[in-house]
Amino acid sequence: MTFTWVLVLAAGTYALRLAGVLLRERVRMPEWAERLVSIAATTLLVALVATATLTADGGFAGWARPTGVAVGALAAWRRLPFFVVVVLAASTTALLRWAGVP
């Protein structure tokens, strides 16, 4: 039964994506809606990062994780290679936790 639902959801997802491609020129949105859609992905990504950074098991994640994310964000802003960004963020978090910071 579960596999059937996976196939149904996969087909529905494919149909929605295909509809966007096929109906792109036929459906017009108001200008204000286009502006909102253009920033929606960024807004959702920021909300996801904030939730993952600040919470764990329904509570505050502690100070080590947000500090590591901040160091990673600073490294990304400085346009360091992705590998360096990840290593800096993980190392910062690990060192803080090793030092006893929750």
TORTI-514198 format. One record per atom (N, C-alpha, C): z, x negated, y negated; residue in one letter. Coordinates in steps of 0.1 Angstrom, whole numbers, plus 5000, padded with zeros to 4 digits. Layout:
ZXYA;...
END
This chain:
500049925012M;500050005000M;500049914987M;500849804987T;500849724976T;499549664972T;498849614983F;497549554981F;496549654975F;496649774978T;495749884972T;496049894957T;497249894953W;497649904939W;497149774932W;497249664938V;496749534932V;495249554929V;494449604939L;493049624937L;492749724926L;493549834926V;493249934916V;493549874902V;494649804900L;494949744887L;493949634883L;493449564893A;492349464890A;491149534886A;490749634892A;489549714888A;489649774874A;490849824872G;491149884858G;491049774847G;491649664850T;491549554840T;490149504838T;489349494848Y;487949454847Y;487249554839Y;487449684842A;486749794835A;487049794820A;488349774816L;488749764802L;488049644795L;488049534802R;487349414796R;485849434794R;485249494804L;483849524804L;483549624793L;484349724791A;484149824781A;484249764767A;485049664765G;485149604752G;483749534749G;483249464759V;481949394757V;480849494754V;480749604762L;479649704761L;479749794749L;480949824744L;481149914733L;481349844720L;481249714720R;481649634707R;480849684695R;479549704697E;478749744685E;478749894682E;479249974692R;479250114690R;480450174683R;481550104685V;482850154680V;483250074667V;483550144657R;483950074644R;485450114641R;486150014638M;487550034634M;487650024619M;488650094613P;488850074599P;489249924595P;489049884583E;489349744579E;490749714581E;491649804578W;493149774579W;493449754594W;492849824603A;493149814617A;492549674622A;491449634617E;490849504621E;491849394617E;492449404605R;493349294601R;494549294610R;495049414614L;496249414622L;495949354636L;494749384641V;494349334655V;494249184654V;493749134643S;493548994642S;494848914643S;495948974638I;497248894638I;498048944650I;497649034658A;498449084669A;498748984679A;497748904683A;497948804693A;498948694689A;498848654677T;499848554671T;501248614671T;501348734667T;502648804667T;503248814680T;502448854690L;503048864704L;503348724710L;502648624707L;502948494711L;504248444705L;504448464692V;505648424686V;506848494692V;506748624694A;507848704700A;508148654714A;507148614722L;507348564735L;508048434735L;507648344726V;508248214725V;509748224720V;509948314711A;511348334706A;512248384717A;511748484724T;512548544735T;512848434746T;511848364750A;512048264760A;512848144756A;512848114743T;513648004738T;515048044736T;515348154731L;516748194727L;517548264737L;516948324748T;517748404757T;517548344771T;518648364779A;518748334793A;519748434799A;519348504810D;520248594817D;520848694808D;520148744798G;520648844789G;521548804778G;521648674776G;522448624765G;521848504759G;522548444750F;522048324742F;521948204752F;520848134751A;520448024760A;521247894757A;521947894746G;522547764742G;521747694732G;522247574728W;521547504717W;520547404722W;520647354734A;519747254739A;518347304740A;518147424745R;516747474747R;516047494733R;516647564724P;516047584711P;515747444704P;516647354705T;516447224699T;515247154706T;515047154719G;513947104726G;512647164721G;512647294720V;511447364715V;511147324701V;512147314693A;511847274679A;511247134678A;511747044687V;511146904687V;509746914692V;509446994702G;508147014707G;507247074697G;507747164689A;506947224678A;506547124667A;507547044664L;507346944654L;506346844659L;506446804672A;505446714677A;504046774677A;503946904681A;502646964681A;502046974667A;502947004657W;502547014643W;501946884638W;502546774643R;502146634640R;500846594648R;500346694656R;499146674664R;499246564674R;500446544680L;500546454691L;499846504703L;499446424713P;498846474725P;499846574732P;499246664739F;499946774746F;501046714756F;500646614763F;501546544772F;502746494765F;502546434754V;503646374746V;504546494741V;503946604736V;504746714732V;505646764743V;505146784755V;505846834766V;507046744770V;506646614770V;507746514774V;508846504763V;508446514751L;509446504740L;510346624741L;509746744743A;510546874743A;511546874755A;510946834767A;511746834779A;512846724778A;512546614773S;513446504772S;514646534763S;514346594752T;515346634742T;516246734748T;515746834755T;516546934761T;517446874772T;516846784780A;517546724791A;518646634786A;518446554776L;519446464770L;520546544764L;520246654757L;521346734751L;522146794762L;521546844773R;522346904784R;523146794791R;522646674792W;523346564799W;524546534790W;524346544777A;525546514768A;526546624767A;526246734774G;527246844774G;526946954765G;525846954758V;525447064748V;524947174757V;525447294756P;524947404764P;523547444761P;
END
